[in-house]
Amino acid sequence: MKKAVHLNLDNAWRVGVLKLPAIDAVSWAKRLRYIARKRDVDAFYNDISDDLGQFVLYGSGDFHHLAGALIRRISDTPTALVSFDNHPDWDMRPPYWACGGWAARTLKTGRVSRVSVWGCGNFELRWPSRIFADRPALNAGDFEIHAWAERQTRSVQNRFNCMTRDDWRDRFSRFARRLSGARVYVTIDMDCLCAEQAVTNWENGLFTAADVAWAVAMLRDGADLVGGDLCGAYSTPEYERFGQRLAGRWDHPKLPAHDAAEAAEVNLSSLETIWPALTGST
């Protein structure tokens, strides 16, 4: 297996970025973006799996649900999934594979033993949105949320024991120690980064690129980091199906227009900080 590859779905990253070998998967993008039929995800994975690496860079966060397929390449041994994301991705409503519910789905595959999401700052933790979460997994402790207190109401802060900018590193250090010796897969959506450090198709979080690089390095120091992926750069949404397009337009936040060149420069700077920590090439 290659060390790392660029899975090019939507030209969110230029071909040749970080000198990574590229897999041309642009023909798959429209049918997989944001929400995807299970049969399409399976066919996509079968098509590209032989070319994947231990670490995969791919496009917009609209494709983050593909991490649920990408993790198949590691092995069938249950692995802890650590996600850096501004969204919990815990929604149990159909379709089976979608940006909003893929992380919870991975628990049903048997490949993931637990999910820990770091950096949530959006509305989904509030009532009534949280009624769609995988509550059995939350109650069992198989799905953990580490959200920003600064972005939540007092009731949400108490319910989820939210972290702050002042204490999150201490909390993460304790978390990383608990995973010492464990198999860990890391997935990063760049919308977990602050607006100054990432231009994405979704709302931004509060991490800096240096924060995420530090946290991943902490995991690598003690855990067996068996693989990972990174997505979340900006690309113009294009869909294949009417329902997919309608749902995507309804669910996405209304963001200001982006200058493509400036967005690419901002995202590349953050990628250059995070990628070496993820792949262990520092």
Salt bridges, closest charged atoms under 4 A:
ASP10 OD2 - ARG33 NH1 4.00
ASP40 OD2 - ARG37 NE 2.80
ASP42 OD2 - LYS38 NZ 3.48
ASP42 OD1 - ARG72 NH2 2.83
ASP62 OD2 - ARG33 NE 2.68
ASP62 OD1 - HIS252 NE2 2.68
ASP76 OD1 - ARG111 NE 3.54
ASP85 OD2 - HIS64 ND1 3.13
ASP85 OD1 - HIS87 ND1 3.46
ASP89 OD2 - HIS64 ND1 3.70
ASP91 OD2 - ARG93 NH2 2.61
ASP134 OD2 - LYS108 NZ 3.15
GLU144 OE2 - ARG114 NH2 2.25
GLU144 OE1 - HIS146 NE2 3.26
ASP167 OD2 - ARG171 NE 3.65
ASP189 OD2 - HIS64 ND1 3.49
ASP191 OD2 - HIS87 ND1 3.05
GLU203 OE1 - HIS87 NE2 2.67
ASP211 OD2 - ARG165 NH1 2.76
ASP211 OD1 - ARG169 NH2 2.86
GLU238 OE1 - LYS30 NZ 3.95
GLU240 OE1 - ARG37 NH2 3.63
GLU240 OE1 - ARG241 NH1 3.76
